[in-house]
Structures are given as structure tokens and as C-alpha cells.
Amino acid sequence: MMVKQNIGSSYPLFPRTGFVRYEGDAVTWTEHDLENWNLYFTFLGAGEVFFANEKIRTETGEILILPPKLERRYQVAEAKAGWGFYFLHFQPTKRLKKVLTWFNRKEPQVHSIKDPTARNRTTATLEEMFQINLRTPDIKERTDLLDALLECLLIRVASTQDHSGMAGSGVDQRIERAIEAFHNDFGKRHTVDSLSRIAGLSRSQFCLLFRAGLGRSPQEYMEERRMELSRFYLMTTAASIGEIATNIGFEDPFYFCTRFKRRFELSPSAYRRANRKLGGDVALWTPELLSAEEIARKEAR
């Protein structure tokens, strides 16, 4: 099986944000940042974290929070399913320490997010935090923005721990289930028909409920998210245009380039060149070539 690795990190910026996605190998690595709190939100597959006297498994839809000075190593739980997660290295704000008891604990914590709406909002918030580090690393408000988003994220998760859904989301739960499936595997080339089957709805019902909840058609939403993810890959990886097209669900790289240029008025290659000139010190890593040992070395620098 081909081993796939997609990795992005805002190192050396702090709070440190990023994402990791491994598929095809039970990769193992060791954590080097033991001075800060670490958060991991799994959006694909499952991972295992080994401590001196215990092992914790974290699965899709779960947030794992680890306190400082807790030595551990990580492993992809199942090579075929892989493990994809967003990570955040941070220090809790005064508000978080006051509102949540989580930061009084010295042991690992796993918080499950069962509601699809809450999962999607968690993903969107962590993406936004990474984009702030990636695109505006020098603005003086950067840390304040990240702290505000972190507070919103964690307080929202804590407030929904004992609820099966989020009131007032305005989106049918069946639509949210389909959206979650789309976000969890962009490379699967989902279509309106495949998502409507996941939702358990006819195509016409699915499109009607989708537009009612999100204000646009499923096709518009999928292309918007794929294009945004392609920008993310162009700015944070050295993957080829063909690889990026495949990773976001386009079978034809030429069609991907056409859609990208229509939306952003630049070809993917031109967009990458323009934004790398503005990228500062934000890490740009080659996803297909980076080993776990190389990741560790980069993190340790």
C-alpha cells in the first residue's frame, strides 16, 4: 500500500498550529514540545498515545488534551485507516483557566464531539487558526486572535459535552452527516449523489435541505471547500499540482486548474509562487517525502 503523508506546521510561531495526515503505515513518533499544552482533534481514523504506564486511543471526532511535561510517543492505530488530526500547542488563557477545570488536571483528557455540526465547527476553527499563522504571521493582533478562537472552541466543546446536538444550527442533521463525510475524505471524489445516499435522502430532497441550511447548493459548497483546501496545500506543501488535484477529489488536474483560475484569477502554480514570496518563516514541508524522524528533527530545532 502506498504511504501518504500530508503535514503542515506553523513552526516556529506560537501558539503553534497545524495538521498531520498519515495513511498506509503505522507511523510512530515522539513528542518534543513538553513545555506547553497540546491539543489534537482527530478528523480521520484513529491514533494511539503511549505514556509510561498507559495507552490512550483517540478516534474520529475526539479532542485529546495533554498537559505539559508528560512524555509520550504517538502511533497511527491502524495503517489502512490512517490518522488525520489538527494539532495545537498553546498555553491556556486566564479565561479558560477560570471557566474550565480541564487545565487543573495533570492527566490526559479525551473529549468526544458527537454532534456533526460541532465537529464541523471545530474543524473550521482549527483551520482558521492555522490560516492566521500561515497568512498573517506578522500582525500584532495574531496572538489575541488565536487566543479568542481557542477560547471559543474549547468553551463551545465543553458546553456541548452532554448534548446530542447544537440548538439553532439551522442545518438538518442528515445534511450535517453528509458534510462530515465530505470533510473527512476530500480525496474520495464525493458527488451530490454519493452525499445524498449518506444522508439517506433523495437527490432532490438533499439539495433542497442543503440550500435551506447553508444558503448554497451542494455543488457550490463542495467546490468552495475544495478550492480553499487546494490553496492550503499550495501554500503549505511541495506536492505537485496533480497530487493536490487528487487529494481534493479532482480526477482531472487540467479541470482542477481551470476551476482554480476561474475562482482566484491565477493558475495554481502562479498562486503558489506569489504566496510563497509572502510566506515568511512559516514551514513549507514536502508531504510525500517526510519521515517521522525528519518531523521530529524539525520540531526539535
Buried (B, 14 or more C-beta within 10 A) or exposed (E): EEEBBBBBBBBEBBBBBBBBBBBBBBBEBBBEBEEBBBBBBBBBBBBBBBBEEEEBBBBBBBBBBBBEEBEBBBBBBEBEBBBBBBBBBBBBBEBBEEBBEBBEEEEBBBBBBEBBBBBBBBBEBBBBBBBBBBBEBEEEEBEEBBBEBBBEBBBBBBEBEEEEBBEEBEBBBBBBBBBBBBBBEBEEEBBBEBBBBBBEBEBEBBBEBBBEBBEEEBEEBBBEBBBEBBBBBBBBBBBEBBBBBBBBBBEEBEEBBEBBBEBBEBBBEBBBEBBBEEBEEBBBBEBBEBEBEBBBEBBEE
